[in-house]
Amino acid sequence: MLLLSLLLGTSSGAQSTSRRVAVLPFQALSGDVPGKVGPRLTQRLATEVRGVEGLELAEPPETEPPPDALAQAREAVKEAVSRRQKRDFAGAEASLGRALDAYATPAVAAALPSGSELADAHALRAAVRYSQGRDEEAARELSFALSLSPGRALPLAATSPLFSLTVERVRAELQQKPRGTVRFVSVPPGVPVALDGHPVESAPVRVVEVPPGLHLWRATLPSGEATGGVVEALSNKEVEVQVQPPGEGPGAVLAAALAGNRVDASAVDAATALGQTLRAELVIFGTVSRTDQGLAMDAFVHAPGSKTLRRVPRIALDTDLLDAGPPLRELSAAVASRGAQLGDAVTLPVAPSPRAAAAPRPSQVKYPLEDVPLSAPKPTAPPPARPPLAPRKPLVRP
């Protein structure tokens, strides 16, 4: 009787043990897939894993949202304005340094609709440096302010006639400089890009005749996530901007590798680190790509700590994921039954989608804005041609 109880207890204990499985974010391989299809597919697969007996979904713990970096940047600018009014130029310079560093981060740059706000911060820094006698550095900051918002009057110029004249002088000098080229390359390809608030087609794209100086760029990834930054265009030179999933750490490493259709040892190490953080026995990750019939999902199963990466059979999906339930449920059941033995072992590096289209050739567009001097005199109509009037004789009293 005791032996039977022990056997039943052991059997029930084995049945109650579930594999912890983490579903890592799937990445789109091009910008022409439906919006947010990667996050939607990840969520659908996680839901199926959660509902399969023998599997336990390993989910990250809830964390507090990061502080609002844009609000912090704006608060630092307000602090700089206050310190400048008190003639605390060193303090104003420090506050502006913090603000400009925040503005240049991907999250904040992507949140700005145009470069106007950033331009005003650079104009304020120029005014502070002029007050410190650092004229050369101030002129450089002023040129950055003008290049960030072409054709726009700087509000700070209206506060001082002398500063207004300086703005127009720097503007004239900037217009005389040779222009440059900014080349955008995205991972994945086909990501729409905007420069200084205006669309410039999808990457890869070369934007020519860009005025030298700082420019604000923004891109929307297939995941729906926006990223951005600040690039400095140089006269007669080409500058390259790499657009890829933002972030740091193992998650960003794996996302960039998958979006680039290449899984190597570093990507597997990143997946291992993510799985160990979630205390998962298995991790599932992969890509989604466009096909002639719809979409294709290419996935891998990996046991953290193992050196073997295994590919599962490709799954065909419709573009709206309406028929995704049955194949994802079947995949989850296979993970529950076979675990780390599911799929075929692959040799690194490996392309998740062997049939993915090659990156298109870069297109070329002209910079969409033109900086027109705001102080240029308005043309006046010539006076009408008429004969001169004869002078009147003075009246003489008789």
LUMLO-46462 format. One line per 3 residues: number of its first residue (from 0); their letters; for each residue z, y, x of N, C-alpha, C. Coordinates in steps of 0.001 Angstrom, whole numbers, plus 500000, padded with zeros to 6 digits. Example, Ala and Ser with C-alpha at 12.3 -4.5 7.8 and 13.67 -1.06 7.14 Angstrom:
% residues 2
0) as) 507800:494310:513190:507800:495500:512300:507800:496700:513200; 507080:497750:512850:507140:498940:513670:507870:500030:512900
% end
This chain:
% residues 398
0) mll) 500000:498790:500834:500000:500000:500000:500000:501250:500862; 500836:501251:501897:500891:502386:502820:499567:502553:503545; 498970:501406:503964:497689:501468:504669:496603:502033:503761
3) lsl) 496614:501613:502472:495621:502116:501527:495770:503618:501329; 497011:504106:501258:497245:505542:501090:496737:506321:502288; 496977:505784:503488:496509:506467:504696:494992:506530:504741
6) llg) 494343:505408:504337:492885:505393:504350:492312:506377:503345; 492920:506417:502138:492453:507360:501129:492672:508793:501570; 493808:509030:502227:494086:510380:502709:493104:510800:503779
9) tss) 492770:509866:504680:491807:510182:505734:490435:510457:505149; 490057:509631:504134:488748:509819:503514:488656:511151:502792; 489697:511500:502020:489673:512773:501306:489706:513937:502263
12) gaq) 490407:513776:503401:490440:514844:504401:489085:515057:505021; 488343:513971:505269:487010:514108:505847:486068:514786:504883; 486248:514461:503538:485362:515069:502573:485635:516558:502399
15) sts) 486912:516943:502618:487260:518344:502410:486868:519223:503584; 486528:518603:504718:486137:519386:505882:484719:519914:505688; 484552:521215:505799:483240:521837:505608:482785:522490:506896
18) rrv) 481491:522455:507115:480924:523138:508274:480878:524637:507999; 481376:525425:508945:481260:526880:508830:479896:527300:509369; 479124:527944:508521:477758:528335:508867:477637:529844:508719
21) avl) 477087:530485:509739:476826:531929:509699:475326:532153:509556; 474954:532984:508603:473553:533370:508420:473384:534752:509030; 472676:534826:510151:472481:536091:510858:471257:536811:510292
24) pfq) 471203:538134:510418:470124:538907:509778:468731:538469:510229; 467871:538186:509246:466467:537887:509522:465725:539202:509757; 464736:539147:510645:463995:540348:511024:462525:540209:510654
27) als) 461948:541291:510138:460520:541329:509830:459723:541508:511112; 458520:540961:511129:457679:541012:512326:456621:542100:512280; 456563:542862:511201:455591:543953:511112:456049:544917:510032
30) gdv) 455471:546106:510083:455843:547122:509114:455169:546970:507771; 454261:545981:507613:453554:545838:506340:454209:544835:505403; 455387:544320:505757:456101:543439:504837:456798:544290:503781
33) pgk) 457134:543721:502631:457838:544509:501610:459152:545074:502143; 459539:546225:501643:460734:546901:502122:461994:546070:501957; 462803:546059:503000:464106:545384:503018:464001:543882:502772
36) vgp) 462854:543283:503079:462706:541854:502814:463613:541035:503733; 463863:541497:504962:464757:540772:505855:466175:540686:505323; 466807:541828:504981:468155:541763:504399:468211:540976:503093
39) rlt) 467172:541081:502255:467173:540342:500992:467104:538838:501227; 466272:538429:502191:466164:537009:502500:467468:536495:503107; 468085:537282:503959:469371:536897:504547:470414:536687:503462
42) qrl) 470464:537602:502503:471437:537500:501422:471163:536291:500532; 469893:536013:500258:469551:534858:499420:469966:533561:500100; 469699:533442:501397:470077:532227:502114:471595:532094:502191
45) ate) 472300:533195:502414:473764:533144:502450:474324:532686:501109; 473719:533118:500020:474169:532697:498691:473978:531199:498503; 472855:530659:498970:472614:529221:498847:473579:528426:499718
48) vrg) 473853:528903:500928:474812:528218:501803:476191:528193:501152; 476574:529294:500539:477887:529377:499901:478016:528375:498752; 476905:528062:498101:476967:527183:496938:476779:525709:497235
51) veg) 476537:525327:498485:476302:523925:498830:477618:523265:499226; 477877:522095:498659:479089:521353:499009:478989:520864:500452; 480056:521029:501182:480083:520628:502580:479817:521766:503542
54) lel) 479494:522944:503017:479265:524116:503863:480221:525230:503466; 480633:525993:504447:481461:527181:504233:480777:528355:504927; 480505:529389:504182:479822:530549:504746:480785:531347:505612
57) aep) 480407:531540:506865:481210:532352:507794:480779:533801:507650; 481647:534614:507099:481329:536014:506842:482164:536926:507726; 481590:538035:508173:482369:538976:508993:483454:539631:508155
60) pet) 484585:539952:508760:485647:540625:508009:485236:542039:507637; 485795:542527:506573:485506:543895:506155:486108:544876:507151; 485320:545857:507520:485772:546872:508472:485612:548248:507848
63) epp) 486376:549184:508352:486267:550550:507862:484952:551162:508336; 484313:551961:507502:483061:552598:507932:483317:553540:509096; 482337:553678:509982:482521:554587:511119:482634:556022:510644
66) pda) 483211:556889:511461:483315:558305:511073:481937:558933:510907; 481870:559936:510079:480615:560637:509799:480258:561507:511003; 479330:561002:511828:478973:561719:513054:478273:563037:512751
69) laq) 477495:563093:511672:476817:564341:511325:477831:565409:510935; 478841:565028:510161:479887:565985:509790:480651:566457:511022; 480873:565552:511969:481560:565938:513200:480716:566913:514009
72) are) 479402:566686:514056:478523:567600:514791:478538:568986:514161; 478472:569045:512849:478485:570344:512171:479820:571060:512361; 480900:570307:512360:482206:570922:512579:482307:571477:513992
75) avk) 481725:570766:514964:481736:571259:516343:480922:572544:516474; 479822:572664:515727:479032:573900:515755:479840:575055:515176; 480537:574816:514072:481388:575865:513491:482462:576306:514485
78) eav) 483014:575342:515182:484027:575664:516191:483423:576505:517306; 482187:576187:517703:481522:576960:518752:481270:578390:518295; 480874:578572:517038:480660:579923:516508:481951:580723:516566
81) srr) 483051:580096:516167:484345:580792:516182:484758:581159:517600; 484577:580237:518529:484971:580511:519919:484091:581600:520533; 482815:581622:520176:481931:582675:520707:482358:584041:520196
84) qkr) 482743:584118:518936:483203:585392:518390:484461:585889:519096; 485259:584949:519600:486471:585316:520338:486195:585483:521833; 484890:585383:522191:484449:585503:523585:485023:584388:524466
87) dfa) 485334:583270:523849:485729:582072:524592:484457:581262:524836; 483658:581712:525804:482348:581106:526017:482448:579690:526582; 483439:579438:527416:483606:578082:527951:483951:577106:526829
90) gae) 484832:577519:525925:485165:576658:524792:483982:576444:523869; 483191:577502:523639:482002:577369:522802:480997:576412:523432; 480855:576506:524751:479939:575604:525459:480376:574156:525304
93) asl) 481675:573894:525412:482182:572527:525271:481949:571996:523855; 482197:572826:522851:481984:572399:521464:480512:572100:521200; 479628:572938:521730:478200:572706:521535:477733:571449:522255
96) gra) 478331:571156:523405:477983:569923:524100:478281:568697:523250; 479445:568699:522594:479794:567580:521713:478840:567502:520523; 478511:568664:519970:477617:568679:518807:476232:568153:519160
99) lda) 475673:568617:520267:474314:568211:520636:474257:566740:521017; 475318:566219:521633:475363:564783:521922:475337:563975:520629; 476066:564452:519622:476089:563741:518337:474746:563838:517630
102) yat) 474118:565012:517672:472820:565182:517014:471762:564231:517590; 471877:563895:518864:470854:563079:519519:471020:561586:519261; 472124:561150:518643:472317:559731:518368:471362:559277:517265
105) pav) 470979:557984:517248:470006:557520:516246:470427:557779:514809; 471699:557556:514489:472134:557712:513099:472053:559160:512643; 472489:560092:513492:472488:561504:513107:471069:562050:513109
108) aaa) 470288:561723:514136:468905:562209:514185:468111:561729:512976; 468373:560497:512535:467661:559978:511369:468093:560659:510081; 469289:561232:510070:469796:561893:508861:469299:563323:508714
111) lps) 468688:563885:509751:468211:565267:509695:466797:565308:509119; 466557:566093:508072:465204:566154:507503:464206:566863:508399; 464672:567750:509260:463802:568477:510188:464645:568882:511394
114) gse) 463993:569568:512338:464708:569982:513534:465391:571327:513430; 465415:571937:512245:465951:573297:512110:467426:573380:512490; 468218:572454:511985:469654:572491:512273:469920:572303:513758
117) lad) 469199:571385:514365:469345:571157:515796:468850:572364:516586; 467780:573001:516113:467259:574198:516779:468287:575322:516771; 468982:575504:515656:469989:576565:515583:471135:576310:516552
120) aha) 471482:575038:516762:472537:574719:517725:472097:575061:519146; 470837:574775:519477:470336:575130:520810:470231:576649:520966; 469855:577353:519908:469801:578815:519977:471193:579395:520209
123) lra) 472188:578807:519566:473566:579270:519777:474004:579022:521215; 473629:577878:521753:473974:577612:523154:473258:578595:524074; 472018:578960:523746:471303:579960:524548:472040:581287:524530
126) avr) 472509:581710:523356:473242:582976:523267:474524:582932:524083; 475210:581796:524055:476447:581646:524837:476141:581746:526323; 475073:581120:526763:474758:581133:528194:474224:582492:528641
129) ysq) 473526:583196:527769:473146:584572:528115:474394:585427:528313; 475401:585207:527494:476645:585975:527622:477374:585651:528916; 477126:584470:529468:477759:584063:530724:476918:584443:531939
132) grd) 475766:585073:531713:474899:585430:532823:474064:584282:533338; 473959:583198:532580:473175:582027:533001:471798:582112:532331; 471033:583119:532739:469804:583452:532028:468764:582336:532076
135) eea) 468608:581693:533220:467584:580654:533343:467902:579466:532433; 469175:579038:532420:469571:577938:531542:469459:578355:530082; 469789:579602:529797:469702:580092:528421:468260:580096:527927
138) are) 467334:580518:528775:465924:580530:528381:465422:579112:528093; 465899:578148:528859:465508:576756:528614:466033:576284:527250; 467285:576614:526939:467837:576240:525635:467077:576926:524502
141) lsf) 466681:578164:524727:465940:578899:523705:464559:578283:523482; 463943:577822:524557:462644:577156:524399:462798:575847:523624; 463928:575142:523825:464188:573930:523046:464321:574265:521562
144) als) 465029:575360:521268:465198:575769:519873:463852:576066:519220; 462955:576701:519953:461648:577055:519400:460752:575832:519237; 460821:574895:520172:459970:573704:520062:460443:572772:518951
147) lsp) 461734:572810:518623:462259:571949:517566:461873:572426:516168; 461603:573712:516021:461248:574243:514693:460114:575248:514832; 458893:574775:515085:457756:575681:515297:457491:576564:514075
150) gra) 457175:577820:514344:456813:578734:513275:457962:579201:512421; 459167:578905:512811:460344:579273:512013:461138:580345:512742; 461590:581338:511994:462421:582387:512581:463823:581853:512822
153) lpl) 464347:582074:514010:465711:581655:514310:466687:582627:513659; 467591:582151:512810:468532:583064:512148:469349:583895:513126; 469661:583334:514285:470485:584057:515252:469757:585272:515813
156) aat) 468417:585252:515776:467651:586378:516324:467854:587645:515503; 468213:587497:514230:468400:588671:513371:469716:589395:513633; 470578:588805:514448:471888:589417:514688:471870:590417:515826
159) spl) 470794:590429:516623:470755:591319:517784:469311:591683:518098; 468981:592976:518154:467613:593365:518534:467233:592861:519919; 468182:592894:520849:467888:592427:522203:467598:590931:522210
162) fsl) 468402:590154:521470:468175:588712:521415:466853:588415:520713; 466501:589205:519707:465228:589015:519015:464052:589219:519959; 464125:590252:520804:463064:590476:521787:462993:589331:522783
165) tve) 464151:588809:523166:464180:587681:524101:463539:586449:523478; 463805:586217:522197:463208:585079:521497:461689:585177:521515; 461150:586341:521227:459697:586496:521197:459093:586364:522587
168) rvr) 459809:586818:523602:459306:586666:524969:459240:585190:525348; 460302:584447:525053:460317:583017:525374:459273:582276:524543; 459089:582692:523286:458074:582067:522442:456679:582259:523036
171) ael) 456394:583471:523505:455084:583746:524094:454873:582915:525358; 455913:582793:526175:455805:581979:527388:455577:580511:527039; 456261:580034:525999:456122:578635:525601:454709:578340:525111
174) qqk) 454113:579277:524402:452768:579062:523879:451714:579028:524976; 452007:579600:526109:451049:579612:527214:451091:578332:528042; 452109:577516:527857:452242:576308:528675:451315:575206:528165
177) prg) 450787:574378:529074:449960:573248:528643:450769:572279:527784; 450095:571613:526884:450764:570694:525972:450788:569280:526537; 451538:568425:525872:451695:567052:526342:451421:566050:525233
180) tvr) 451765:564791:525504:451525:563689:524575:452798:562876:524423; 453090:562476:523203:454212:561580:522922:453645:560306:522310; 453963:559190:522912:453461:557886:522454:454624:557106:521832
183) fvs) 454435:556650:520602:455455:555873:519902:455040:554405:519877; 455934:553547:520347:455738:552099:520322:456931:551505:519581; 456667:550686:518562:457768:550181:517742:457881:548669:517828
186) vpp) 459106:548196:517651:459414:546771:517536:460161:546588:516219; 459492:546002:515205:458137:545458:515196:457084:546556:515080; 455801:546210:515280:454748:547222:515121:454550:547589:513656
189) gvp) 453926:548756:513457:453626:549190:512100:454717:549996:511439; 455675:550499:512217:456780:551278:511652:456326:552725:511464; 456479:553309:510270:456085:554713:510063:456993:555663:510826
192) val) 456382:556680:511440:457105:557618:512299:456849:559036:511812; 457863:559885:511937:457731:561316:511651:458194:562095:512873; 457516:563199:513152:457858:564061:514283:458092:565470:513763
195) dgh) 459281:566004:514061:459670:567338:513577:459526:567446:512061; 459874:566353:511368:459879:566362:509914:458548:566085:509255; 457490:565803:510030:456156:565572:509463:455648:564189:509880
198) pve) 455116:563379:508942:454614:562047:509281:453462:562115:510283; 453433:561147:511209:452362:561079:512213:451786:559660:512285; 451668:558987:511139:451140:557624:511056:452161:556617:511590
201) sap) 451735:555359:511640:452628:554272:512032:452417:553911:513492; 453490:553476:514139:453416:553059:515535:452669:551723:515638; 451918:551535:516740:451797:552435:517899:450856:553608:517622
204) vrv) 451287:554791:518058:450505:556002:517826:450754:556981:518961; 449668:557665:519373:449764:558727:520368:449622:560064:519646; 450606:560923:519825:450562:562263:519246:450198:563216:520376
207) vev) 449029:563832:520285:448534:564698:521355:448765:566157:520995; 448639:567000:522021:448805:568452:521888:450187:568816:521344; 451193:568136:521881:452578:568417:521493:453112:569529:522389
210) ppg) 453657:570606:521828:454205:571680:522664:455325:571155:523549; 455406:571616:524788:456489:571153:525659:457842:571561:525099; 458822:570695:525294:460166:570970:524802:460691:569807:523986
213) lhl) 461835:570017:523346:462468:568969:522558:461824:568850:521178; 461779:567606:520676:461241:567340:519344:462071:566235:518697; 462258:566348:517400:463048:565385:516633:462116:564351:516007
216) wra) 462398:563070:516249:461596:562019:515642:462463:561138:514749; 461807:560500:513798:462499:559638:512829:461586:558489:512445; 462152:557302:512258:461374:556130:511868:462184:555306:510877
219) tlp) 461486:554657:509957:462122:553782:508980:461677:552357:509250; 462628:551492:509591:462334:550112:509945:462090:549281:508685; 461450:548105:508830:461217:547259:507652:462496:546864:506928
222) sge) 463625:546848:507624:464903:546519:506990:465386:547618:506059; 464716:548767:506082:465167:549918:505318:466072:550832:506104; 466464:550398:507290:467344:551197:508137:466533:552282:508834
225) atg) 467080:553485:508866:466413:554608:509535:467013:554800:510915; 466174:555168:511841:466620:555479:513193:465865:556710:513669; 466341:557312:514723:465691:558520:515221:466252:558923:516559
228) gvv) 465831:560088:517017:466281:560580:518306:465582:561879:518655; 465807:562307:519866:465211:563535:520387:464408:563169:521623; 463170:563633:521687:462310:563372:522834:461852:564703:523407
231) eal) 461757:564769:524730:461269:565977:525390:459820:565769:525807; 458929:566546:525213:457523:566521:525603:457337:567347:526869; 456492:566853:527771:456250:567508:529052:454787:567918:529153
234) snk) 454540:569063:529743:453174:569566:529885:452319:568606:530706; 451126:568291:530178:450136:567460:530873:450654:566064:531202; 451650:565586:530465:452179:564244:530705:452342:563513:529375
237) eve) 452407:562178:529477:452636:561341:528299:454025:560731:528386; 454791:560887:527331:456149:560359:527245:456168:559272:526177; 456805:558145:526475:456849:557025:525527:458210:556941:524857
240) vqv) 458191:556680:523557:459405:556482:522766:459385:555060:522215; 460433:554288:522504:460561:552931:521988:461361:552966:520694; 460750:552535:519608:461417:552475:518307:461801:551024:518045
243) qpp) 463086:550756:517900:463553:549402:517663:464852:549442:516866; 465316:548299:516358:466564:548305:515595:467694:548937:516398; 468424:549887:515800:469481:550577:516543:470724:549713:516680
246) geg) 471669:550223:517436:472942:549535:517592:473141:549036:519005; 474308:548456:519225:474668:547910:520525:475311:546545:520333; 475427:545803:521430:476101:544525:521374:475171:543375:521044
249) pga) 475734:542175:520832:474912:540983:520584:474017:541106:519360; 474504:541756:518304:473683:541892:517104:472407:542655:517362; 472499:543741:518136:471316:544533:518454:470372:543764:519375
252) vla) 470927:543005:520318:470094:542215:521233:469288:541178:520458; 469955:540467:519550:469261:539441:518774:468237:540064:517833; 468586:541179:517195:467659:541830:516267:466398:542289:516983
255) aal) 466548:542892:518164:465382:543362:518908:464508:542196:519355; 465133:541089:519763:464361:539930:520198:463568:539331:519038; 464214:539179:517896:463521:538607:516741:462406:539526:516256
258) agn) 462673:540834:516177:461645:541778:515733:460450:541788:516677; 460689:541480:517953:459611:541393:518922:458959:540031:518987; 459346:539105:518084:458762:537764:518003:458923:536988:519305
261) rvd) 460118:537099:519882:460386:536378:521124:461874:536055:521195; 462181:534770:521283:463563:534319:521439:463692:533708:522822; 464525:534324:523646:464747:533825:525000:466225:533500:525176
264) asa) 466616:533252:526424:468001:532858:526692:468987:533944:526295; 468628:535209:526522:469546:536292:526166:469729:536378:524650; 468663:536111:523886:468784:536122:522427:469676:534983:521947
267) vda) 469528:533810:522550:470382:532678:522173:471830:532962:522550; 472047:533577:523710:473413:533952:524098:474012:534935:523092; 473185:535863:522606:473667:536815:521607:474030:536099:520311
270) ata) 473188:535145:519882:473504:534375:518680:474775:533559:518867; 474960:533020:520063:476182:532274:520357:477409:533165:520251; 477317:534368:520826:478448:535293:520771:478780:535677:519334
273) lgq) 477757:535921:518522:477994:536261:517118:478629:535092:516376; 478142:533875:516642:478715:532706:515986:480156:532462:516382; 480474:532642:517651:481850:532452:518098:482776:533498:517497
276) tlr) 482285:534725:517360:483102:535765:516726:483429:535407:515283; 482476:534788:514592:482672:534399:513191:483302:533017:513055; 483609:532367:514190:484177:531011:514193:483273:530044:513427
279) ael) 481981:530151:513676:480999:529323:512983:480610:528133:513848; 480426:526983:513187:479939:525799:513888:478424:525845:514062; 477755:526514:513142:476305:526637:513193:475914:528060:512821
282) vif) 474828:528536:513422:474254:529823:513030:472788:529596:512671; 472339:530322:511658:470942:530275:511230:470377:531680:511372; 469230:531798:512015:468584:533103:512166:467088:532892:512274
285) gtv) 466328:533976:512137:464884:533837:512236:464145:535087:511829; 462886:534897:511431:461991:536017:511135:461281:535783:509809; 460710:536864:509287:459846:536794:508114:458595:537596:508425
288) srt) 457441:537020:508123:456168:537648:508486:455201:537584:507311; 454178:538409:507397:453152:538479:506352:452095:537405:506608; 451653:536733:505535:450557:535769:505606:449521:536127:504540
291) dqg) 448405:535391:504549:447368:535643:503546:447864:535330:502138; 448777:534370:502017:449263:533961:500703:450542:534684:500283; 451212:535339:501213:452484:535990:500882:453309:536225:502128
294) lam) 454440:535511:502218:455338:535646:503360:455637:534273:503943; 456064:534270:505201:456480:533039:505868:457820:533270:506539; 458719:532306:506368:460043:532364:506991:460100:531325:508098
297) daf) 460387:531776:509315:460553:530889:510465:461998:530990:510915; 462716:529855:510869:464160:529879:511112:464549:528894:512203; 465704:529172:512800:466292:528326:513826:467733:528008:513440
300) vha) 468188:526833:513883:469588:526433:513735:470150:526234:515131; 471338:526788:515355:471936:526718:516690:473437:526518:516560; 473959:525627:517380:475401:525413:517460:475938:526223:518627
303) pgs) 476793:527221:518382:477339:528027:519490:477978:527137:520549; 477623:527387:521783:478107:526567:522886:477094:525537:523325; 476146:525196:522449:475098:524256:522805:473961:524991:523508
306) ktl) 473273:524298:524364:472127:524875:525060:470821:524612:524324; 470898:523915:523199:469695:523516:522476:469491:524399:521253; 468288:524903:521118:467889:525662:519939:466893:524818:519161
309) rrv) 467093:524718:517840:466259:523848:517023:465547:524667:515952; 464253:524381:515804:463424:525064:514809:463335:524208:513546; 463494:524844:512399:463329:524142:511127:461917:524411:510617
312) pri) 461396:523556:509730:460023:523755:509243:459843:525114:508575; 458645:525667:508746:458320:526969:508147:458373:526870:506623; 458863:527945:506011:458971:528018:504554:458055:529125:504056
315) ald) 457167:528792:503124:456274:529775:502514:456974:530418:501322; 456846:531742:501203:457511:532497:500148:456531:533483:499535; 456821:533908:498306:456034:534981:497715:456605:536317:498170
318) tdl) 455850:537375:498003:456260:538673:498547:457498:539242:497868; 457783:538817:496644:458960:539317:495931:460144:538368:496021; 459986:537252:496738:461041:536240:496901:461460:535635:495564
321) lda) 460561:535637:494580:460903:535071:493278:461049:533556:493342; 460277:532891:494221:460342:531435:494327:461149:530987:495541; 462015:531854:496073:462750:531526:497299:463910:530578:497049
324) gpp) 464413:530496:495817:465603:529697:495542:465491:528233:495939; 464514:527468:495413:464444:526035:495737:464301:525730:497225; 463370:526371:497969:463282:526011:499395:464521:526409:500192
327) lre) 465161:527517:499866:466378:527900:500578:467531:526962:500231; 467567:526494:498993:468595:525527:498594:468380:524204:499326; 467122:523809:499468:466807:522576:500197:467181:522708:501672
330) lsa) 466931:523872:502263:467319:524093:503654:468830:524028:503809; 469565:524622:502896:471026:524600:502976:471556:523179:502858; 470969:522386:501966:471394:520995:501823:471108:520204:503096
333) ava) 469969:520480:503739:469648:519794:504995:470629:520181:506091; 471058:521432:506126:472064:521858:507102:473368:521116:506861; 473738:520921:505589:474978:520220:505270:474920:518760:505688
336) srg) 473759:518127:505554:473660:516697:505848:473399:516406:507318; 472615:517231:507980:472218:516920:509355:472880:517812:510394; 473347:518975:510013:474067:519839:510937:473218:520269:512114
339) aql) 473773:520116:513320:473106:520565:514536:471907:519702:514904; 471694:518590:514194:470544:517733:514470:469335:518096:513618; 469471:519122:512800:468364:519513:511938:467259:520170:512755
342) gda) 466016:519845:512429:464891:520497:513077:464518:519883:514407; 463594:520542:515093:463082:520066:516375:463534:520999:517488; 463949:520418:518599:464369:521219:519748:463169:521962:520326
345) vtl) 463410:523189:520777:462344:524011:521347:462736:524420:522756; 461724:524770:523535:461927:525250:524897:461829:526766:524911; 462759:527400:525585:462783:528863:525674:461894:529354:526812
348) pva) 461292:530547:526656:461270:531378:525447:460311:530812:524409; 460541:531189:523157:459731:530681:522066:459414:531831:521120; 458231:531782:520527:457836:532775:519527:458208:532237:518157
351) psp) 459078:532920:517419:459430:532420:516086:458216:532187:515203; 457250:533102:515243:456043:532956:514433:454838:532838:515356; 454372:531626:515653:453217:531485:516547:451953:532123:515992
354) raa) 451892:532323:514672:450675:532848:514054:450752:534344:513793; 451762:534998:514301:451893:536439:514053:450727:537182:514681; 450262:538202:513983:449129:538984:514474:449532:539792:515695
357) aap) 448572:540000:516572:448834:540816:517756:449054:542271:517348; 449786:542987:518195:450062:544397:517905:448752:545178:517855; 448581:546057:516882:447336:546825:516782:447203:547816:517925
360) rps) 445970:548255:518151:445736:549277:519166:446316:550599:518686; 446838:551399:519608:447450:552664:519177:446419:553623:518604; 446781:554261:517512:445949:555321:516960:446302:556635:517649
363) qvk) 445555:557664:517362:445790:558973:517988:445688:560061:516933; 446687:560922:516903:446703:562041:515962:447103:563301:516716; 446753:564419:516128:447125:565708:516700:448474:566140:516149
366) ypl) 449245:566820:516976:450534:567345:516541:450337:568174:515275; 451118:567894:514215:450788:568471:512903:451216:569910:512677; 451961:570511:513606:452470:571864:513373:451887:572833:514383
369) edv) 451914:574094:514046:451433:575146:514939:452447:576276:514930; 452811:576732:516121:453793:577806:516252:453059:579140:516303; 453210:579931:515265:452558:581240:515179:453586:582314:515479
372) pls) 453280:583250:516367:454248:584316:516658:454622:585072:515392; 455933:585139:515138:456388:585798:513919:456340:587308:514027; 456310:587828:515252:456335:589280:515425:454944:589878:515556
375) apk) 453899:589054:515377:452539:589570:515517:452279:590612:514443; 451695:591752:514791:451458:592787:513777:450434:592323:512763; 450647:592720:511524:449718:592353:510468:448439:593181:510600
378) pta) 447288:592567:510397:446034:593337:510497:445966:594391:509395; 445463:595546:509750:445333:596645:508783:443861:596941:508564; 443542:597356:507357:442147:597672:507024:441736:598962:507722
381) ppp) 440492:599035:508228:440049:600277:508883:439961:601410:507866; 440200:602636:508298:440136:603774:507366:438702:603985:506887; 438530:604432:505669:437156:604639:505155:436429:605730:505943
384) arp) 435143:605484:506159:434333:606458:506910:433947:607620:505991; 434312:608834:506358:433948:610019:505580:433858:611211:506522; 433062:612167:506174:432930:613327:507076:434237:614105:507129
387) pla) 434495:614699:508265:435725:615486:508378:435671:616701:507460; 436822:617055:506960:436909:618217:506078:436853:619503:506893; 436123:620476:506336:436062:621784:507012:437401:622497:506839
390) prk) 437893:623130:507890:439179:623825:507765:439069:625003:506811; 440132:625156:506025:440150:626270:505090:440460:627581:505816; 439852:628645:505273:440184:629960:505819:441522:630416:505255
393) plv) 442321:631018:506074:443614:631486:505564:443428:632608:504547; 444286:632570:503565:444249:633625:502552:444822:634921:503123; 444104:635994:502873:444552:637312:503367:444809:638205:502169
396) rp) 446009:638722:502103:446333:639626:500992:445614:640949:501198; 444974:641411:500150:444266:642699:500291:445244:643859:500430
% end
